[in-house]
């Protein structure tokens, strides 16, 4: 089964991440199988662990790939946003989650053991999504208040994420809420408006 000499270690790593991501998108975190990923690329499970280190490192790499794809998706949404870029951010957040439900949920279903830390390179790649939001939030704040953008952006991401999670897991449907995107957008606009008023009052 193993074809140990067919690919370099770097090539194997990329193959495992790409195929692992496809498998995650197909079956979700609860049914994900590292052995199935190895089988799909024609290698043994031993080769997978030799390349990736352990199961958690494999999932970290797969979830980071999801973040990278998510950031690209958001950039494309902003590229055709027109004047209302905040709406595009919120709609893009929901749009990616809805189109990539299993892979998106896996980000939050996977919990790292206490003795494993997220590698710096993965943390940096994942952080690009928040940086994108920070840039857009800064644009709508008064120039002398833009230092608040990172903190406000994190709060807004948390707000939108909560609404999005309720949409994805069906909680909003059970409540009878039919427009979760508009609901999240309204909360974001309220927060931005409050921040703008607060900045003006401080001047």
Buried (B, 14 or more C-beta within 10 A) or exposed (E): EEEEEEBEEEEBBBBBBBBBBBBBBEBBBEEBEBEBBBBBBEBBBEBBBEBBEEEBBBBBBBBBBBBBBBBEBBEEBBEEBEEEBBBBBBBBBBBBBEEBBBBBBBBEBBEEEEEEEEEEEBEEBBEBBBEBBBEBBBEBBBEEBBEBBBEBBBBBBEBBBEBBBBBBEEBBEEEEBEEBBBBBBEBBBEBBEEBBEEBEEEE
